[in-house]
Amino acid sequence: MGDSIAADGMTSARRAWVENVTIVMLHKWLILIASAIVTVATGIYAFVAMPNFYKAQAVILPARHAGGGGLDAVTSGISATLKDIGMARLKGGEDSYSPLSLMQSREMQDKIVRQFHFQTVYEAPTMEDALKEFSTNLDGELTEEGNFVISFEDTSRQRAADVTNAVIDGINEMNSRLAKEEAQHNLTYVVERYQTNLSDLDSAEQALGAFQRKYGVFSITEQARAEMTAVAELEQQKYLAEIGLQNAEQAYGSNSSEASFYRNTIGQLSSKLGEMQAGMDTKATSFVPTNVLPDVALNYLRLMREVEIQSKLKAFLLPSYEQAKLDENRNLWGFVTLDHAVVPVKKSRPHRSTLLLEALLGSLFASSIFVILLVNLRRVRANFRRDRERLYF
């Protein structure tokens, strides 16, 4: 249903519009004076009491390393294998954590707030208040080119630049510490796994030697050797995924998407390994080039496969162990500074002209609404008094 039309030919909406405009025009001087007072007061505050803020910026990018850490080798190795067997690919790993996450850490911010005495600068009653104020002035973003822009705003030009550079140093220090902790975790796991591998390899070689002496079987076909090597490589990739799972659970938690990815990867590799081993078992007699019983051929093939798997793991575990020791002791400077923060020349805020314009427009609107509401309220009260007099008198 449309608006009702009065005797004068106007709809109720148009009548209300005309009445409100008329009210504003009748009280225009009151509105203008009130707006002028608000704008002048805002201008006095903006130019007298409001301090200038200066933003210093620095640009950093991930450092290039001659050799990646243990987790980088894990992710790259798994990616290649999953690609070869037609499974989902893995995102490439990096030697560095995200600087945007590191700069928001309580540990680093607390250190810088104390270093530059921000609780006194901000006149904050508690350290929590100082940290909150500091965090609002600290910012970072990732550009399309892959660089990280770190910025900090402060009322002091020099302090803005000093804090920005201090944040970058803090990011690198924390990145190095976390990388060392991860390397120590990797080293513990690799050493344990390496000792187990040596024991398993020794047992497998002794069992194979005893079997060969008993049945006189000493060779397999080239096809069997090729398939055996493929199985051993998949076992190696499964081990790499297990390391990745250990790291992901330590860094992000057992319920993280990273940990879930590695669990899925391990499940896919285990399934593929099961299929390949079952396929080899069914062809055991054709893989062993002697006339032996099927059970003998199958057992011999399984022993050979176990030796191949453990030998492949040993060949990988020893350099991994050495790499983990290097990662534990190296100082991983994760980011290089492309542009150091310099003392800014121009202020970043406040934009006083914009603030005055907003104050003028906002006060015009607010005072107009206030006048309209006040006039209509008086009209309602007058109508109420008139109706009450008619009713009781």
C-alpha positions in Angstrom: 0.0 0.0 0.0 1.3 3.5 -0.9 1.4 6.6 1.3 -2.0 8.2 2.0 -2.8 11.4 0.1 -4.0 14.4 2.2 -6.5 17.0 1.1 -3.7 19.3 -0.1 -2.5 16.6 -2.6 0.7 15.6 -0.7 1.6 12.2 0.6 2.4 11.8 4.3 6.1 11.1 3.5 6.4 14.3 1.3 4.5 16.3 4.0 7.0 15.1 6.7 9.9 16.0 4.4 8.6 19.5 3.7 7.9 20.1 7.4 11.4 18.9 8.5 13.1 21.1 5.8 11.0 24.1 7.0 12.0 23.5 10.6 15.7 23.4 9.6 15.4 26.6 7.6 13.6 28.4 10.4 16.4 27.5 12.9 19.3 27.7 10.4 21.2 30.3 12.5 21.0 28.1 15.6 22.2 25.2 13.6 25.0 27.2 12.0 26.2 28.7 15.3 26.2 25.3 17.0 28.1 23.7 14.1 30.6 26.6 14.1 31.2 26.2 17.9 31.8 22.5 17.5 34.1 23.0 14.5 36.1 25.7 16.2 36.5 23.6 19.4 37.6 20.6 17.2 40.1 22.9 15.4 41.5 24.2 18.7 41.9 20.7 20.0 43.4 19.4 16.7 46.0 22.2 16.4 46.8 22.7 20.1 46.3 19.5 22.0 46.5 16.7 19.4 50.1 15.5 18.8 51.6 14.5 15.5 52.3 10.9 14.8 55.1 9.7 12.5 55.3 6.3 10.8 58.6 4.6 10.1 58.7 1.6 7.8 61.1 -1.1 7.0 61.0 -3.8 4.3 62.3 -7.3 5.0 62.3 -10.5 3.0 63.0 -14.2 3.8 66.8 -14.9 3.8 68.2 -17.3 1.3 70.1 -20.3 2.8 72.5 -22.6 1.0 70.8 -25.6 2.6 67.3 -25.8 4.0 66.6 -27.1 7.5 65.3 -30.5 8.4 61.6 -29.6 7.8 62.4 -28.1 4.4 64.0 -31.4 3.3 60.9 -33.2 4.6 58.4 -31.2 2.7 60.4 -31.1 -0.6 61.1 -34.8 -0.4 57.4 -35.7 0.2 56.3 -33.3 -2.6 58.4 -35.1 -5.2 57.3 -38.5 -4.2 53.6 -37.6 -4.0 53.8 -36.1 -7.4 55.4 -39.3 -8.8 52.7 -41.5 -7.5 49.8 -39.2 -8.4 48.8 -38.0 -4.9 48.1 -34.5 -3.6 51.0 -32.1 -3.5 52.4 -30.6 -0.4 53.0 -26.9 0.1 56.7 -26.1 0.1 58.3 -25.5 3.5 60.4 -22.5 4.5 63.3 -22.0 6.9 61.5 -19.0 8.5 58.3 -18.5 10.5 55.9 -15.7 9.5 57.3 -12.3 10.8 53.7 -11.1 11.1 53.1 -13.8 13.7 56.4 -13.3 15.5 55.9 -9.5 15.8 52.6 -10.1 17.6 54.1 -12.3 20.3 53.8 -11.2 23.9 57.5 -12.0 24.5 58.9 -9.7 21.9 56.5 -6.9 22.5 57.1 -7.0 26.2 60.8 -6.7 25.6 60.5 -3.7 23.3 58.0 -1.9 25.6 60.4 -2.3 28.5 63.4 -1.3 26.3 61.9 2.0 25.2 60.0 2.7 28.5 56.6 2.8 26.8 54.7 2.5 30.0 56.0 5.9 30.9 55.7 7.3 27.4 52.1 6.3 27.1 51.4 7.2 30.8 49.8 3.7 31.1 48.9 2.6 34.6 49.8 -1.0 33.9 52.1 -3.0 31.6 49.0 -4.5 29.9 47.7 -1.1 29.0 51.2 -0.2 27.6 51.3 -3.4 25.5 47.8 -2.7 24.2 48.7 0.8 23.1 52.0 -0.4 21.6 50.2 -3.1 19.6 47.8 -0.6 18.0 50.8 1.4 16.7 52.7 -1.6 15.4 51.6 -2.9 12.0 52.9 -5.3 9.3 51.7 -6.5 5.9 52.7 -8.9 3.1 53.1 -7.3 -0.3 52.3 -9.0 -3.6 56.0 -9.3 -4.3 56.5 -11.5 -1.2 58.2 -8.8 1.0 57.1 -7.9 4.5 56.5 -4.2 5.4 56.9 -3.6 9.1 55.8 -0.1 10.4 55.5 1.7 13.7 53.8 5.0 14.6 55.0 7.3 17.3 55.0 10.9 18.3 58.8 10.9 18.2 60.3 10.6 14.7 63.5 9.1 16.0 61.8 6.6 18.3 59.5 5.5 15.4 62.5 4.5 13.4 64.4 2.9 16.3 61.4 0.8 17.4 60.8 -0.4 13.8 64.4 -1.6 13.5 64.3 -3.1 17.0 61.2 -5.1 16.0 63.1 -6.5 13.0 66.0 -7.5 15.2 63.4 -9.1 17.6 61.8 -11.0 14.8 65.1 -12.5 13.7 66.1 -13.4 17.2 62.9 -15.2 17.9 63.0 -16.9 14.5 66.5 -18.2 15.3 65.4 -19.4 18.8 62.4 -21.3 17.5 64.4 -22.8 14.7 67.0 -24.1 17.2 64.2 -25.6 19.4 62.8 -27.3 16.3 66.2 -28.6 15.4 66.8 -30.0 18.9 63.4 -31.8 18.7 64.4 -33.1 15.2 67.8 -34.3 16.5 66.2 -36.2 19.4 63.8 -37.9 17.1 66.4 -38.7 14.4 68.9 -40.1 16.9 66.2 -42.4 18.3 65.1 -43.5 14.9 68.7 -44.0 13.7 69.5 -46.4 16.6 66.3 -48.3 15.8 67.2 -48.5 12.2 70.7 -49.9 12.9 69.1 -52.6 15.1 66.5 -53.4 12.5 69.0 -53.5 9.6 71.3 -55.8 11.6 68.4 -58.2 12.4 67.2 -58.2 8.7 70.7 -58.9 7.4 71.3 -61.8 9.8 67.8 -63.3 8.9 68.5 -63.0 5.2 72.0 -64.6 5.6 70.6 -67.5 7.5 67.8 -68.0 4.9 70.3 -67.9 2.0 72.5 -70.5 3.7 69.5 -72.7 4.4 67.8 -72.6 1.0 70.6 -71.5 -1.4 68.6 -68.6 -2.8 70.9 -65.7 -3.6 69.4 -63.5 -6.3 66.2 -61.8 -7.6 65.2 -60.4 -11.0 65.9 -56.8 -12.1 62.2 -56.1 -12.1 61.9 -57.3 -8.5 64.9 -55.1 -7.5 63.4 -52.1 -9.2 60.0 -52.6 -7.4 61.9 -53.2 -4.1 63.7 -49.9 -4.5 60.4 -48.1 -5.2 59.0 -49.6 -2.0 62.0 -48.6 0.0 61.8 -45.0 -1.3 58.1 -44.9 -0.3 59.1 -46.1 3.2 61.6 -43.3 3.3 59.0 -40.7 2.4 56.7 -42.1 5.1 59.4 -41.6 7.6 59.8 -38.0 6.4 56.1 -37.5 6.8 56.4 -38.8 10.4 59.1 -36.2 11.1 56.8 -33.5 9.6 54.0 -34.7 11.8 56.2 -34.5 14.9 57.2 -30.9 14.0 53.7 -29.8 13.1 52.3 -31.1 16.4 55.0 -29.4 18.4 54.7 -26.1 16.5 50.9 -25.8 15.8 49.2 -28.5 18.0 47.9 -31.9 17.2 44.6 -30.5 15.9 46.1 -28.1 13.5 45.6 -28.2 9.7 49.3 -28.9 9.3 49.2 -31.9 11.5 46.1 -33.2 9.8 47.8 -32.9 6.4 50.8 -35.0 7.6 48.4 -37.6 9.0 46.6 -37.8 5.7 49.9 -38.0 3.9 51.1 -40.9 6.1 47.8 -42.7 5.5 48.1 -42.3 1.7 51.7 -43.5 1.8 50.8 -46.5 4.0 47.9 -47.4 1.6 50.2 -47.2 -1.4 52.9 -49.2 0.3 50.4 -51.9 1.2 49.3 -52.1 -2.4 52.8 -52.4 -3.8 53.9 -55.0 -1.3 50.8 -57.1 -1.9 51.5 -56.9 -5.6 55.1 -58.0 -5.1 54.0 -60.9 -2.9 51.7 -62.3 -5.6 54.6 -62.4 -8.1 57.1 -63.8 -5.6 57.8 -67.0 -7.6 58.5 -65.1 -10.8 60.8 -62.7 -9.0 63.1 -65.5 -7.7 65.0 -67.1 -10.6 65.2 -70.6 -9.1 62.8 -73.5 -8.7 61.8 -73.1 -5.1 58.5 -73.5 -3.3 56.2 -70.5 -3.3 56.4 -70.1 0.4 60.2 -70.0 0.2 60.2 -67.5 -2.6 57.7 -65.3 -0.7 59.8 -65.4 2.5 63.0 -64.6 0.6 61.4 -61.7 -1.2 60.1 -60.2 2.1 63.6 -60.6 3.7 65.3 -58.9 0.8 62.7 -56.1 0.8 63.2 -55.5 4.5 67.0 -55.3 4.0 66.5 -52.9 1.1 64.1 -50.7 3.2 66.4 -50.5 6.2 69.4 -49.8 4.0 67.6 -47.0 2.3 66.6 -45.5 5.6 70.1 -45.8 6.9 71.5 -43.9 3.9 69.0 -41.1 4.6 69.2 -41.0 8.4 72.9 -40.5 8.7 73.0 -37.2 6.7 69.8 -36.2 8.3 71.4 -36.7 11.7 74.4 -34.5 10.7 72.0 -31.8 9.3 70.0 -31.8 12.5 73.2 -31.2 14.5 74.1 -28.3 12.2 70.6 -26.8 12.5 70.8 -27.1 16.3 74.0 -25.0 16.4 73.5 -22.5 13.6 72.2 -19.0 14.1 69.3 -18.9 11.6 68.9 -15.3 10.6 65.6 -15.8 8.9 65.0 -12.4 7.3 67.2 -9.8 5.6 66.4 -6.1 5.6 65.8 -4.7 2.2 65.1 -1.2 3.5 66.0 -0.2 7.0 63.6 2.2 8.8 64.7 5.8 8.6 63.6 8.8 10.5 60.3 10.0 8.9 60.0 13.5 7.7 56.2 13.9 7.2 53.6 13.1 9.8 51.3 10.2 9.1 48.4 11.5 11.2 46.3 13.3 12.3 44.8 14.7 9.0 43.5 18.0 10.5 41.8 19.3 7.5 39.8 16.0 7.1 39.1 16.1 10.8 37.7 19.7 10.6 35.5 18.8 7.6 34.2 15.7 9.4 33.4 17.9 12.5 31.6 20.5 10.4 29.5 18.0 8.4 28.8 15.9 11.5 27.8 18.8 13.7 25.5 20.2 10.9 23.8 16.8 10.6 23.6 16.2 14.4 22.3 19.7 15.2 19.7 19.5 12.4 18.4 16.2 13.7 18.4 17.6 17.3 16.3 20.7 16.2 13.8 18.5 14.2 13.4 16.2 17.2 13.0 19.0 19.6 10.4 20.8 17.5 8.4 17.6 17.0 8.6 16.8 20.7 7.2 20.2 21.6 4.4 19.7 19.0 3.5 16.3 20.5 3.5 17.8 24.0 1.2 20.7 22.9 -1.2 18.3 21.2 -1.2 16.1 24.3 -2.1 19.1 26.5 -4.9 20.2 24.1 -6.4 16.7 23.9 -6.3 16.4 27.7 -8.1 19.8 28.2 -10.8 18.7 25.8 -11.3 15.4 27.6 -11.5 16.7 31.2 -12.6 20.3 30.9 
